[in-house]
Amino acid sequence: MRVGADTGGTFTDVVAADGTVAKVPSTPRDPGEAVRAGLASACETRPEVLAHGTTVATNALLERRGAAVALVTTRGFADVVEIARQDRPSLYDSSRDRPEPLVPRHRRHEVGGRLAADGSELERLEIETLPVLDPEVESVAV
């Protein structure tokens, strides 16, 4: 049987190909728990195909309740997340409020070294520039 599951912030919906529907409360600490509960309610047997969609990651970004992240980047690029792109509305409006960057400045680190688009080394990695991360950091983007 084919089954679709959608995990939202409040409810997780499971719909089977035969039209059976289950709606269960979402479980933010373990989203898979709600999917399993919905599957148990909507299906008598294990599904052959499970299509899953979710807004969990999007909601975490919008609500800024994700992991404490550090960013390690090539020298000269730590502030790109704050500078942003040029295709935003009100580009020249200096009074416009800008959103806080997802990674605060104190957790953005630059290292010496650079790779080309094909992965070849353009500049040697400078090991001595690798940062010591704060204990609060849960994840690192490179």
The first five atom37 places (N, CA, C, CB, O) and aatype in JSON, in Angstrom:
{
  "aatype": [12, 1, 19, 7, 0, 3, 16, 7, 7, 16, 13, 16, 3, 19, 19, 0, 0, 3, 7, 16, 19, 0, 11, 19, 14, 15, 16, 14, 1, 3, 14, 7, 6, 0, 19, 1, 0, 7, 10, 0, 15, 0, 4, 6, 16, 1, 14, 6, 19, 10, 0, 8, 7, 16, 16, 19, 0, 16, 2, 0, 10, 10, 6, 1, 1, 7, 0, 0, 19, 0, 10, 19, 16, 16, 1, 7, 13, 0, 3, 19, 19, 6, 9, 0, 1, 5, 3, 1, 14, 15, 10, 18, 3, 15, 15, 1, 3, 1, 14, 6, 14, 10, 19, 14, 1, 8, 1, 1, 8, 6, 19, 7, 7, 1, 10, 0, 0, 3, 7, 15, 6, 10, 6, 1, 10, 6, 9, 6, 16, 10, 14, 19, 10, 3, 14, 6, 19, 6, 15, 19, 0, 19],
  "atom_mask": [
    [1, 1, 1, 1, 1],
    [1, 1, 1, 1, 1],
    [1, 1, 1, 1, 1],
    [1, 1, 1, 0, 1],
    [1, 1, 1, 1, 1],
    [1, 1, 1, 1, 1],
    [1, 1, 1, 1, 1],
    [1, 1, 1, 0, 1],
    [1, 1, 1, 0, 1],
    [1, 1, 1, 1, 1],
    [1, 1, 1, 1, 1],
    [1, 1, 1, 1, 1],
    [1, 1, 1, 1, 1],
    [1, 1, 1, 1, 1],
    [1, 1, 1, 1, 1],
    [1, 1, 1, 1, 1],
    [1, 1, 1, 1, 1],
    [1, 1, 1, 1, 1],
    [1, 1, 1, 0, 1],
    [1, 1, 1, 1, 1],
    [1, 1, 1, 1, 1],
    [1, 1, 1, 1, 1],
    [1, 1, 1, 1, 1],
    [1, 1, 1, 1, 1],
    [1, 1, 1, 1, 1],
    [1, 1, 1, 1, 1],
    [1, 1, 1, 1, 1],
    [1, 1, 1, 1, 1],
    [1, 1, 1, 1, 1],
    [1, 1, 1, 1, 1],
    [1, 1, 1, 1, 1],
    [1, 1, 1, 0, 1],
    [1, 1, 1, 1, 1],
    [1, 1, 1, 1, 1],
    [1, 1, 1, 1, 1],
    [1, 1, 1, 1, 1],
    [1, 1, 1, 1, 1],
    [1, 1, 1, 0, 1],
    [1, 1, 1, 1, 1],
    [1, 1, 1, 1, 1],
    [1, 1, 1, 1, 1],
    [1, 1, 1, 1, 1],
    [1, 1, 1, 1, 1],
    [1, 1, 1, 1, 1],
    [1, 1, 1, 1, 1],
    [1, 1, 1, 1, 1],
    [1, 1, 1, 1, 1],
    [1, 1, 1, 1, 1],
    [1, 1, 1, 1, 1],
    [1, 1, 1, 1, 1],
    [1, 1, 1, 1, 1],
    [1, 1, 1, 1, 1],
    [1, 1, 1, 0, 1],
    [1, 1, 1, 1, 1],
    [1, 1, 1, 1, 1],
    [1, 1, 1, 1, 1],
    [1, 1, 1, 1, 1],
    [1, 1, 1, 1, 1],
    [1, 1, 1, 1, 1],
    [1, 1, 1, 1, 1],
    [1, 1, 1, 1, 1],
    [1, 1, 1, 1, 1],
    [1, 1, 1, 1, 1],
    [1, 1, 1, 1, 1],
    [1, 1, 1, 1, 1],
    [1, 1, 1, 0, 1],
    [1, 1, 1, 1, 1],
    [1, 1, 1, 1, 1],
    [1, 1, 1, 1, 1],
    [1, 1, 1, 1, 1],
    [1, 1, 1, 1, 1],
    [1, 1, 1, 1, 1],
    [1, 1, 1, 1, 1],
    [1, 1, 1, 1, 1],
    [1, 1, 1, 1, 1],
    [1, 1, 1, 0, 1],
    [1, 1, 1, 1, 1],
    [1, 1, 1, 1, 1],
    [1, 1, 1, 1, 1],
    [1, 1, 1, 1, 1],
    [1, 1, 1, 1, 1],
    [1, 1, 1, 1, 1],
    [1, 1, 1, 1, 1],
    [1, 1, 1, 1, 1],
    [1, 1, 1, 1, 1],
    [1, 1, 1, 1, 1],
    [1, 1, 1, 1, 1],
    [1, 1, 1, 1, 1],
    [1, 1, 1, 1, 1],
    [1, 1, 1, 1, 1],
    [1, 1, 1, 1, 1],
    [1, 1, 1, 1, 1],
    [1, 1, 1, 1, 1],
    [1, 1, 1, 1, 1],
    [1, 1, 1, 1, 1],
    [1, 1, 1, 1, 1],
    [1, 1, 1, 1, 1],
    [1, 1, 1, 1, 1],
    [1, 1, 1, 1, 1],
    [1, 1, 1, 1, 1],
    [1, 1, 1, 1, 1],
    [1, 1, 1, 1, 1],
    [1, 1, 1, 1, 1],
    [1, 1, 1, 1, 1],
    [1, 1, 1, 1, 1],
    [1, 1, 1, 1, 1],
    [1, 1, 1, 1, 1],
    [1, 1, 1, 1, 1],
    [1, 1, 1, 1, 1],
    [1, 1, 1, 1, 1],
    [1, 1, 1, 1, 1],
    [1, 1, 1, 0, 1],
    [1, 1, 1, 0, 1],
    [1, 1, 1, 1, 1],
    [1, 1, 1, 1, 1],
    [1, 1, 1, 1, 1],
    [1, 1, 1, 1, 1],
    [1, 1, 1, 1, 1],
    [1, 1, 1, 0, 1],
    [1, 1, 1, 1, 1],
    [1, 1, 1, 1, 1],
    [1, 1, 1, 1, 1],
    [1, 1, 1, 1, 1],
    [1, 1, 1, 1, 1],
    [1, 1, 1, 1, 1],
    [1, 1, 1, 1, 1],
    [1, 1, 1, 1, 1],
    [1, 1, 1, 1, 1],
    [1, 1, 1, 1, 1],
    [1, 1, 1, 1, 1],
    [1, 1, 1, 1, 1],
    [1, 1, 1, 1, 1],
    [1, 1, 1, 1, 1],
    [1, 1, 1, 1, 1],
    [1, 1, 1, 1, 1],
    [1, 1, 1, 1, 1],
    [1, 1, 1, 1, 1],
    [1, 1, 1, 1, 1],
    [1, 1, 1, 1, 1],
    [1, 1, 1, 1, 1],
    [1, 1, 1, 1, 1],
    [1, 1, 1, 1, 1]
  ],
  "atom_positions": [
    [[0.84, -1.18, 0.0], [0.0, 0.0, 0.0], [0.89, 1.24, 0.0], [-0.96, 0.0, 1.22], [1.95, 1.26, 0.62]],
    [[0.44, 2.27, -0.7], [1.15, 3.55, -0.74], [0.53, 4.47, 0.3], [1.07, 4.19, -2.17], [-0.68, 4.54, 0.46]],
    [[1.41, 5.19, 1.03], [0.96, 6.05, 2.11], [1.73, 7.37, 2.05], [1.16, 5.37, 3.49], [2.92, 7.39, 1.74]],
    [[1.02, 8.45, 2.34], [1.65, 9.76, 2.45], [1.52, 10.28, 3.86], [0.0, 0.0, 0.0], [0.48, 10.11, 4.5]],
    [[2.57, 10.91, 4.36], [2.55, 11.49, 5.71], [3.04, 12.93, 5.62], [3.43, 10.66, 6.7], [3.99, 13.23, 4.9]],
    [[2.39, 13.8, 6.36], [2.79, 15.21, 6.42], [2.91, 15.6, 7.88], [1.76, 16.14, 5.68], [1.93, 15.6, 8.62]],
    [[4.12, 15.94, 8.3], [4.36, 16.34, 9.68], [4.38, 17.86, 9.75], [5.68, 15.75, 10.21], [5.25, 18.5, 9.16]],
    [[3.43, 18.42, 10.48], [3.38, 19.86, 10.7], [3.71, 20.18, 12.14], [0.0, 0.0, 0.0], [4.03, 19.29, 12.93]],
    [[3.62, 21.44, 12.48], [3.94, 21.87, 13.83], [2.94, 21.4, 14.87], [0.0, 0.0, 0.0], [3.3, 21.21, 16.03]],
    [[1.68, 21.2, 14.46], [0.64, 20.81, 15.41], [0.16, 19.38, 15.19], [-0.54, 21.76, 15.3], [0.02, 18.61, 16.14]],
    [[-0.1, 19.03, 13.93], [-0.61, 17.7, 13.63], [0.23, 17.01, 12.57], [-2.06, 17.79, 13.16], [0.9, 17.66, 11.76]],
    [[0.18, 15.69, 12.6], [0.77, 14.85, 11.57], [-0.37, 14.1, 10.91], [1.86, 13.86, 12.15], [-1.15, 13.42, 11.58]],
    [[-0.47, 14.25, 9.59], [-1.54, 13.6, 8.83], [-0.95, 12.44, 8.03], [-2.25, 14.61, 7.89], [0.11, 12.57, 7.43]],
    [[-1.66, 11.33, 8.04], [-1.26, 10.15, 7.27], [-2.45, 9.76, 6.41], [-0.81, 8.97, 8.19], [-3.56, 9.59, 6.91]],
    [[-2.21, 9.6, 5.11], [-3.27, 9.24, 4.17], [-2.81, 8.02, 3.37], [-3.63, 10.43, 3.22], [-1.75, 8.04, 2.75]],
    [[-3.63, 6.97, 3.39], [-3.33, 5.76, 2.63], [-4.0, 5.83, 1.27], [-3.78, 4.5, 3.41], [-4.97, 6.56, 1.08]],
    [[-3.48, 5.06, 0.33], [-4.01, 5.06, -1.04], [-5.47, 4.63, -1.09], [-3.18, 4.14, -1.92], [-6.19, 5.0, -2.02]],
    [[-5.92, 3.85, -0.12], [-7.32, 3.42, -0.11], [-8.26, 4.48, 0.47], [-7.46, 2.13, 0.68], [-9.46, 4.26, 0.58]],
    [[-7.7, 5.64, 0.85], [-8.51, 6.73, 1.37], [-8.55, 6.83, 2.88], [0.0, 0.0, 0.0], [-9.13, 7.77, 3.42]],
    [[-7.96, 5.89, 3.57], [-7.92, 5.93, 5.03], [-7.05, 7.11, 5.47], [-7.37, 4.6, 5.61], [-5.96, 7.32, 4.95]],
    [[-7.56, 7.86, 6.45], [-6.86, 9.05, 6.93], [-6.68, 8.95, 8.45], [-7.62, 10.35, 6.56], [-7.58, 8.52, 9.16]],
    [[-5.51, 9.34, 8.91], [-5.26, 9.44, 10.35], [-4.67, 10.81, 10.64], [-4.3, 8.3, 10.85], [-3.81, 11.29, 9.89]],
    [[-5.13, 11.44, 11.7], [-4.61, 12.73, 12.14], [-4.22, 12.57, 13.6], [-5.67, 13.91, 11.94], [-5.06, 12.29, 14.45]],
    [[-2.93, 12.75, 13.87], [-2.42, 12.58, 15.24], [-1.63, 13.82, 15.63], [-1.53, 11.3, 15.35], [-1.12, 14.53, 14.77]],
    [[-1.53, 14.1, 16.93], [-0.72, 15.25, 17.36], [0.75, 15.04, 16.98], [-0.85, 15.46, 18.89], [1.29, 13.94, 17.13]],
    [[1.38, 16.09, 16.49], [2.81, 16.01, 16.19], [3.61, 15.89, 17.48], [3.27, 17.26, 15.38], [3.15, 16.3, 18.55]],
    [[4.78, 15.32, 17.37], [5.67, 15.12, 18.52], [6.99, 15.82, 18.22], [5.89, 13.59, 18.81], [7.91, 15.21, 17.68]],
    [[7.1, 17.11, 18.58], [8.28, 17.9, 18.2], [9.62, 17.31, 18.63], [8.15, 19.25, 18.78], [10.61, 17.46, 17.91]],
    [[9.69, 16.66, 19.77], [10.98, 16.1, 20.21], [11.4, 14.9, 19.37], [10.91, 15.7, 21.68], [12.59, 14.62, 19.24]],
    [[10.43, 14.2, 18.81], [10.71, 13.04, 17.96], [9.62, 12.95, 16.89], [10.79, 11.72, 18.79], [8.65, 12.22, 17.07]],
    [[9.77, 13.7, 15.78], [8.73, 13.72, 14.74], [8.37, 12.33, 14.22], [9.17, 14.58, 13.59], [7.23, 12.1, 13.81]],
    [[9.31, 11.41, 14.23], [9.03, 10.06, 13.75], [8.0, 9.32, 14.59], [0.0, 0.0, 0.0], [7.3, 8.45, 14.1]],
    [[7.92, 9.68, 15.86], [6.95, 9.05, 16.76], [5.52, 9.29, 16.27], [7.11, 9.59, 18.2], [4.7, 8.37, 16.27]],
    [[5.21, 10.52, 15.85], [3.87, 10.83, 15.34], [3.61, 10.12, 14.02], [3.69, 12.35, 15.18], [2.5, 9.66, 13.77]],
    [[4.63, 10.03, 13.16], [4.46, 9.31, 11.89], [4.14, 7.85, 12.18], [5.74, 9.43, 11.0], [3.23, 7.28, 11.57]],
    [[4.87, 7.25, 13.1], [4.59, 5.84, 13.45], [3.18, 5.67, 14.01], [5.62, 5.34, 14.48], [2.5, 4.7, 13.68]],
    [[2.74, 6.61, 14.85], [1.38, 6.52, 15.41], [0.34, 6.65, 14.31], [1.16, 7.62, 16.48], [-0.65, 5.93, 14.3]],
    [[0.57, 7.57, 13.37], [-0.36, 7.73, 12.26], [-0.4, 6.51, 11.36], [0.0, 0.0, 0.0], [-1.48, 6.1, 10.91]],
    [[0.76, 5.93, 11.11], [0.81, 4.71, 10.3], [0.07, 3.56, 10.99], [2.27, 4.3, 10.02], [-0.65, 2.81, 10.34]],
    [[0.25, 3.44, 12.29], [-0.44, 2.37, 13.04], [-1.94, 2.55, 12.96], [0.02, 2.36, 14.5], [-2.68, 1.56, 12.94]],
    [[-2.4, 3.79, 12.92], [-3.83, 4.07, 12.87], [-4.41, 3.89, 11.46], [-4.11, 5.48, 13.36], [-5.55, 3.46, 11.31]],
    [[-3.62, 4.22, 10.44], [-4.14, 4.22, 9.07], [-3.87, 2.93, 8.31], [-3.54, 5.36, 8.3], [-4.54, 2.65, 7.31]],
    [[-2.91, 2.14, 8.74], [-2.5, 0.96, 7.96], [-2.52, -0.3, 8.81], [-1.09, 1.17, 7.38], [-2.1, -0.31, 9.97]],
    [[-3.02, -1.37, 8.22], [-2.98, -2.66, 8.9], [-1.66, -3.37, 8.66], [-4.15, -3.54, 8.44], [-1.22, -4.17, 9.48]],
    [[-1.03, -3.06, 7.54], [0.26, -3.67, 7.2], [1.28, -2.57, 6.93], [0.12, -4.63, 5.97], [0.93, -1.4, 6.75]],
    [[2.51, -2.97, 6.9], [3.59, -2.02, 6.62], [3.43, -1.51, 5.19], [4.99, -2.68, 6.82], [3.25, -2.3, 4.27]],
    [[3.5, -0.18, 4.98], [3.34, 0.35, 3.63], [4.5, -0.06, 2.72], [3.22, 1.87, 3.66], [5.64, -0.19, 3.16]],
    [[4.18, -0.25, 1.43], [5.23, -0.53, 0.45], [5.98, 0.75, 0.1], [4.62, -1.17, -0.83], [7.18, 0.74, -0.14]],
    [[5.24, 1.86, 0.08], [5.82, 3.16, -0.24], [5.34, 4.17, 0.79], [5.43, 3.62, -1.7], [4.14, 4.24, 1.09]],
    [[6.27, 4.94, 1.33], [5.92, 6.02, 2.26], [6.5, 7.31, 1.71], [6.44, 5.72, 3.71], [7.72, 7.45, 1.6]],
    [[5.63, 8.24, 1.37], [6.06, 9.57, 0.95], [5.86, 10.5, 2.13], [5.26, 10.08, -0.33], [4.76, 10.59, 2.68]],
    [[6.92, 11.2, 2.52], [6.85, 12.03, 3.73], [7.23, 13.46, 3.4], [7.77, 11.48, 4.82], [8.24, 13.72, 2.74]],
    [[6.41, 14.38, 3.85], [6.71, 15.81, 3.73], [6.62, 16.43, 5.1], [0.0, 0.0, 0.0], [5.88, 15.96, 5.97]],
    [[7.37, 17.5, 5.31], [7.36, 18.12, 6.63], [7.71, 19.59, 6.56], [8.32, 17.4, 7.55], [8.43, 20.04, 5.67]],
    [[7.19, 20.33, 7.52], [7.57, 21.74, 7.67], [8.43, 21.91, 8.92], [6.31, 22.64, 7.75], [8.68, 23.04, 9.35]],
    [[8.88, 20.81, 9.51], [9.64, 20.87, 10.76], [10.89, 21.74, 10.61], [10.03, 19.46, 11.22], [11.14, 22.62, 11.43]],
    [[11.67, 21.51, 9.56], [12.91, 22.28, 9.37], [12.59, 23.74, 9.07], [13.75, 21.68, 8.24], [13.25, 24.64, 9.6]],
    [[11.59, 23.99, 8.22], [11.2, 25.36, 7.89], [10.75, 26.1, 9.14], [10.08, 25.37, 6.83], [11.15, 27.24, 9.37]],
    [[9.91, 25.44, 9.95], [9.44, 26.07, 11.19], [10.6, 26.37, 12.13], [8.41, 25.17, 11.88], [10.62, 27.43, 12.77]],
    [[11.55, 25.45, 12.24], [12.7, 25.67, 13.12], [13.49, 26.9, 12.67], [13.62, 24.43, 13.14], [13.95, 27.68, 13.51]],
    [[13.66, 27.08, 11.36], [14.36, 28.27, 10.85], [13.57, 29.54, 11.14], [14.61, 28.14, 9.35], [14.13, 30.52, 11.63]],
    [[12.29, 29.52, 10.82], [11.47, 30.71, 11.01], [11.35, 31.1, 12.48], [10.09, 30.5, 10.43], [11.35, 32.28, 12.81]],
    [[11.26, 30.11, 13.34], [11.1, 30.37, 14.77], [12.45, 30.45, 15.49], [10.25, 29.28, 15.4], [12.5, 30.74, 16.69]],
    [[13.52, 30.21, 14.77], [14.89, 30.28, 15.3], [15.06, 29.43, 16.56], [15.27, 31.73, 15.61], [15.57, 29.89, 17.58]],
    [[14.61, 28.2, 16.46], [14.73, 27.31, 17.61], [15.52, 26.06, 17.25], [13.36, 26.93, 18.13], [15.34, 25.0, 17.86]],
    [[16.39, 26.18, 16.27], [17.23, 25.05, 15.89], [18.47, 24.97, 16.76], [0.0, 0.0, 0.0], [18.57, 25.64, 17.79]],
    [[19.4, 24.16, 16.34], [20.65, 23.95, 17.06], [21.5, 25.22, 17.04], [21.43, 22.77, 16.47], [21.37, 26.06, 16.15]],
    [[22.38, 25.33, 18.02], [23.38, 26.41, 18.03], [24.45, 26.04, 17.01], [24.01, 26.62, 19.48], [25.17, 25.06, 17.18]],
    [[24.53, 26.83, 15.94], [25.39, 26.5, 14.8], [26.59, 27.44, 14.74], [24.6, 26.57, 13.5], [26.48, 28.63, 15.02]],
    [[27.73, 26.88, 14.37], [28.91, 27.67, 14.05], [29.14, 27.57, 12.55], [30.18, 27.19, 14.86], [28.78, 26.56, 11.93]],
    [[29.72, 28.59, 11.96], [30.05, 28.6, 10.54], [31.55, 28.75, 10.4], [29.29, 29.74, 9.78], [32.14, 29.7, 10.92]],
    [[32.17, 27.82, 9.69], [33.6, 27.9, 9.39], [33.71, 28.1, 7.89], [34.38, 26.6, 9.87], [33.21, 27.29, 7.11]],
    [[34.37, 29.19, 7.5], [34.41, 29.55, 6.09], [35.79, 30.05, 5.68], [33.36, 30.6, 5.78], [36.64, 30.34, 6.53]],
    [[35.99, 30.14, 4.4], [37.24, 30.69, 3.86], [37.41, 32.13, 4.31], [37.25, 30.6, 2.32], [36.45, 32.88, 4.43]],
    [[38.67, 32.5, 4.56], [38.98, 33.86, 4.99], [38.31, 34.88, 4.04], [40.52, 34.09, 5.03], [38.4, 34.77, 2.82]],
    [[37.65, 35.85, 4.66], [36.99, 36.91, 3.9], [35.51, 36.69, 3.65], [0.0, 0.0, 0.0], [34.85, 37.55, 3.07]],
    [[34.97, 35.54, 4.07], [33.57, 35.23, 3.76], [32.66, 35.11, 4.98], [33.51, 33.96, 2.99], [31.49, 34.76, 4.83]],
    [[33.15, 35.39, 6.17], [32.34, 35.2, 7.39], [31.11, 36.1, 7.43], [33.19, 35.46, 8.6], [30.11, 35.72, 8.03]],
    [[31.18, 37.26, 6.8], [30.05, 38.19, 6.89], [29.1, 38.11, 5.7], [30.57, 39.58, 7.0], [28.15, 38.9, 5.62]],
    [[29.32, 37.19, 4.79], [28.43, 37.06, 3.63], [27.0, 36.8, 4.07], [28.92, 35.93, 2.71], [26.06, 37.29, 3.43]],
    [[26.8, 36.04, 5.14], [25.44, 35.76, 5.61], [24.74, 37.03, 6.08], [25.47, 34.74, 6.75], [23.51, 37.09, 6.07]],
    [[25.5, 38.03, 6.49], [24.91, 39.29, 6.94], [24.76, 40.28, 5.79], [25.76, 39.9, 8.05], [23.79, 41.04, 5.73]],
    [[25.71, 40.27, 4.88], [25.67, 41.19, 3.73], [24.49, 40.83, 2.83], [27.0, 41.14, 2.93], [23.79, 41.72, 2.34]],
    [[24.27, 39.57, 2.62], [23.15, 39.03, 1.85], [23.29, 39.3, 0.36], [21.84, 39.61, 2.35], [24.31, 39.8, -0.1]],
    [[22.24, 38.97, -0.37], [22.24, 39.14, -1.82], [21.72, 40.51, -2.21], [21.4, 38.05, -2.5], [21.15, 41.23, -1.39]],
    [[21.92, 40.85, -3.45], [21.48, 42.15, -3.96], [20.06, 42.13, -4.52], [22.44, 42.63, -5.02], [19.58, 43.16, -4.99]],
    [[19.39, 40.99, -4.5], [18.05, 40.91, -5.1], [16.93, 41.05, -4.07], [17.89, 39.59, -5.83], [15.83, 40.54, -4.27]],
    [[17.2, 41.73, -2.98], [16.18, 41.91, -1.94], [15.4, 43.2, -2.18], [16.83, 41.92, -0.54], [15.92, 44.14, -2.79]],
    [[14.16, 43.27, -1.71], [13.39, 44.5, -1.84], [14.0, 45.59, -0.97], [11.91, 44.26, -1.46], [14.66, 45.3, 0.03]],
    [[13.79, 46.82, -1.33], [14.28, 47.98, -0.57], [15.8, 47.94, -0.39], [13.6, 48.03, 0.8], [16.31, 48.23, 0.69]],
    [[16.5, 47.6, -1.45], [17.95, 47.46, -1.41], [18.64, 48.7, -0.84], [18.47, 47.18, -2.79], [19.61, 48.58, -0.09]],
    [[18.16, 49.88, -1.2], [18.82, 51.12, -0.79], [18.13, 51.81, 0.38], [18.88, 52.07, -1.96], [18.46, 52.96, 0.7]],
    [[17.2, 51.13, 1.04], [16.5, 51.7, 2.19], [17.31, 51.41, 3.45], [15.05, 51.13, 2.31], [17.22, 50.32, 4.01]],
    [[18.11, 52.38, 3.89], [18.99, 52.16, 5.04], [18.23, 52.06, 6.36], [20.01, 53.28, 5.12], [18.79, 51.62, 7.36]],
    [[16.96, 52.46, 6.37], [16.19, 52.38, 7.61], [15.44, 51.05, 7.75], [15.2, 53.53, 7.68], [14.82, 50.79, 8.78]],
    [[15.5, 50.23, 6.74], [14.79, 48.95, 6.76], [15.44, 48.01, 7.77], [14.77, 48.31, 5.35], [16.67, 47.89, 7.84]],
    [[14.6, 47.34, 8.55], [15.11, 46.36, 9.5], [15.56, 45.11, 8.74], [14.02, 45.99, 10.55], [14.9, 44.66, 7.81]],
    [[16.68, 44.58, 9.15], [17.19, 43.35, 8.55], [17.05, 42.24, 9.57], [18.69, 43.52, 8.08], [17.23, 42.47, 10.77]],
    [[16.75, 41.05, 9.13], [16.65, 39.94, 10.08], [18.02, 39.61, 10.67], [16.06, 38.68, 9.39], [19.06, 39.82, 10.03]],
    [[18.01, 39.12, 11.88], [19.26, 38.66, 12.5], [19.79, 37.48, 11.7], [19.04, 38.28, 14.0], [19.01, 36.62, 11.28]],
    [[21.09, 37.41, 11.48], [21.65, 36.25, 10.77], [21.39, 34.97, 11.57], [23.16, 36.44, 10.53], [21.33, 34.99, 12.8]],
    [[21.26, 33.86, 10.87], [21.02, 32.58, 11.54], [22.22, 32.15, 12.38], [20.7, 31.51, 10.51], [22.07, 31.44, 13.36]],
    [[23.42, 32.59, 11.98], [24.62, 32.31, 12.76], [25.16, 33.64, 13.26], [25.71, 31.53, 11.91], [25.58, 34.47, 12.45]],
    [[25.17, 33.87, 14.58], [25.67, 35.15, 15.1], [27.16, 35.31, 14.82], [25.39, 35.26, 16.6], [27.89, 34.33, 14.66]],
    [[27.61, 36.56, 14.77], [28.99, 36.86, 14.39], [30.02, 36.14, 15.26], [29.23, 38.36, 14.47], [31.04, 35.7, 14.74]],
    [[29.77, 36.0, 16.54], [30.76, 35.36, 17.41], [30.92, 33.86, 17.14], [30.38, 35.57, 18.85], [31.85, 33.24, 17.66]],
    [[30.02, 33.28, 16.34], [30.15, 31.87, 15.99], [30.49, 31.67, 14.51], [28.86, 31.13, 16.32], [30.35, 30.57, 13.98]],
    [[30.95, 32.75, 13.84], [31.42, 32.64, 12.46], [32.94, 32.74, 12.47], [30.79, 33.76, 11.55], [33.5, 33.69, 13.01]],
    [[33.6, 31.76, 11.88], [35.05, 31.68, 11.93], [35.63, 31.57, 10.52], [35.5, 30.48, 12.79], [35.1, 30.85, 9.68]],
    [[36.72, 32.28, 10.28], [37.41, 32.23, 8.99], [38.68, 31.4, 9.13], [37.74, 33.66, 8.48], [39.38, 31.48, 10.14]],
    [[38.96, 30.61, 8.11], [40.2, 29.84, 8.09], [40.95, 30.12, 6.79], [39.92, 28.32, 8.24], [40.35, 30.44, 5.76]],
    [[42.26, 30.01, 6.88], [43.08, 30.12, 5.68], [43.0, 28.83, 4.89], [0.0, 0.0, 0.0], [43.01, 27.74, 5.46]],
    [[42.92, 28.96, 3.59], [42.8, 27.8, 2.71], [41.61, 27.98, 1.79], [0.0, 0.0, 0.0], [40.63, 28.65, 2.14]],
    [[41.69, 27.38, 0.62], [40.6, 27.59, -0.33], [40.56, 26.45, -1.34], [40.75, 28.94, -1.06], [41.6, 25.96, -1.78]],
    [[39.34, 26.04, -1.69], [39.14, 25.0, -2.7], [38.49, 25.58, -3.93], [38.29, 23.85, -2.13], [37.75, 26.56, -3.85]],
    [[38.76, 24.99, -5.08], [38.1, 25.35, -6.33], [36.76, 24.62, -6.41], [39.0, 25.01, -7.57], [36.49, 23.73, -5.61]],
    [[35.94, 25.01, -7.36], [34.63, 24.39, -7.53], [34.74, 22.89, -7.78], [33.88, 25.05, -8.68], [33.83, 22.13, -7.42]],
    [[35.83, 22.44, -8.4], [36.0, 21.01, -8.67], [36.61, 20.25, -7.5], [36.87, 20.83, -9.9], [36.87, 19.05, -7.6]],
    [[36.85, 20.95, -6.37], [37.39, 20.31, -5.18], [38.9, 20.35, -5.07], [0.0, 0.0, 0.0], [39.45, 19.94, -4.06]],
    [[39.57, 20.84, -6.1], [41.03, 20.91, -6.03], [41.45, 22.05, -5.1], [41.64, 21.11, -7.44], [40.74, 23.04, -4.95]],
    [[42.61, 21.89, -4.5], [43.1, 22.86, -3.53], [43.75, 24.05, -4.23], [44.11, 22.2, -2.57], [44.71, 23.9, -4.98]],
    [[43.19, 25.25, -3.98], [43.77, 26.48, -4.52], [44.78, 27.07, -3.55], [42.67, 27.51, -4.82], [45.84, 27.56, -3.95]],
    [[44.45, 27.02, -2.26], [45.35, 27.48, -1.2], [45.36, 26.42, -0.11], [44.91, 28.88, -0.62], [44.32, 25.86, 0.23]],
    [[46.52, 26.15, 0.42], [46.68, 25.14, 1.46], [45.87, 25.53, 2.7], [48.18, 24.97, 1.83], [45.83, 26.69, 3.09]],
    [[45.24, 24.53, 3.32], [44.53, 24.76, 4.58], [45.53, 25.13, 5.65], [43.71, 23.51, 5.0], [46.51, 24.42, 5.87]],
    [[45.3, 26.24, 6.32], [46.18, 26.69, 7.39], [45.63, 26.13, 8.71], [46.28, 28.26, 7.44], [44.74, 26.71, 9.33]],
    [[46.16, 25.01, 9.1], [45.69, 24.3, 10.29], [45.65, 25.21, 11.51], [46.59, 23.09, 10.58], [44.74, 25.12, 12.33]],
    [[46.62, 26.09, 11.62], [46.69, 26.97, 12.79], [45.52, 27.95, 12.86], [48.0, 27.74, 12.78], [45.3, 28.56, 13.91]],
    [[44.77, 28.12, 11.77], [43.62, 29.04, 11.8], [42.31, 28.33, 12.15], [43.48, 29.72, 10.45], [41.28, 28.98, 12.28]],
    [[42.36, 27.01, 12.31], [41.13, 26.29, 12.69], [40.67, 26.76, 14.06], [41.35, 24.75, 12.68], [41.48, 26.84, 14.99]],
    [[39.39, 27.06, 14.21], [38.9, 27.64, 15.47], [38.7, 26.61, 16.57], [37.6, 28.36, 15.23], [38.49, 25.42, 16.32]],
    [[38.78, 27.09, 17.79], [38.33, 26.33, 18.95], [36.88, 26.78, 19.16], [39.25, 26.57, 20.26], [36.63, 27.96, 19.38]],
    [[35.95, 25.85, 19.09], [34.53, 26.2, 19.14], [34.02, 26.31, 20.57], [33.71, 25.18, 18.38], [34.48, 25.61, 21.47]],
    [[33.06, 27.21, 20.75], [32.4, 27.36, 22.04], [31.68, 26.06, 22.4], [31.39, 28.55, 22.02], [31.19, 25.36, 21.51]],
    [[31.62, 25.72, 23.68], [30.92, 24.5, 24.1], [29.43, 24.51, 23.74], [31.07, 24.31, 25.59], [28.82, 23.45, 23.64]],
    [[28.84, 25.7, 23.53], [27.41, 25.8, 23.2], [27.11, 25.32, 21.78], [26.94, 27.23, 23.36], [25.95, 25.04, 21.47]],
    [[28.11, 25.22, 20.93], [27.9, 24.85, 19.52], [27.48, 23.38, 19.43], [29.19, 25.09, 18.69], [28.13, 22.49, 19.97]],
    [[26.35, 23.16, 18.71], [25.82, 21.81, 18.52], [26.05, 21.27, 17.12], [24.34, 21.79, 18.83], [26.0, 20.06, 16.89]],
    [[26.31, 22.18, 16.17], [26.48, 21.79, 14.78], [27.39, 22.79, 14.09], [25.11, 21.69, 14.05], [27.43, 23.96, 14.46]],
    [[28.13, 22.32, 13.08], [29.06, 23.2, 12.38], [28.77, 23.13, 10.88], [30.54, 22.8, 12.67], [28.7, 22.04, 10.3]],
    [[28.61, 24.29, 10.27], [28.48, 24.39, 8.81], [29.83, 24.82, 8.27], [27.35, 25.4, 8.39], [30.45, 25.74, 8.8]],
    [[30.29, 24.15, 7.22], [31.59, 24.48, 6.63], [31.36, 24.93, 5.2], [32.57, 23.27, 6.67], [32.31, 25.27, 4.5]]
  ]
}
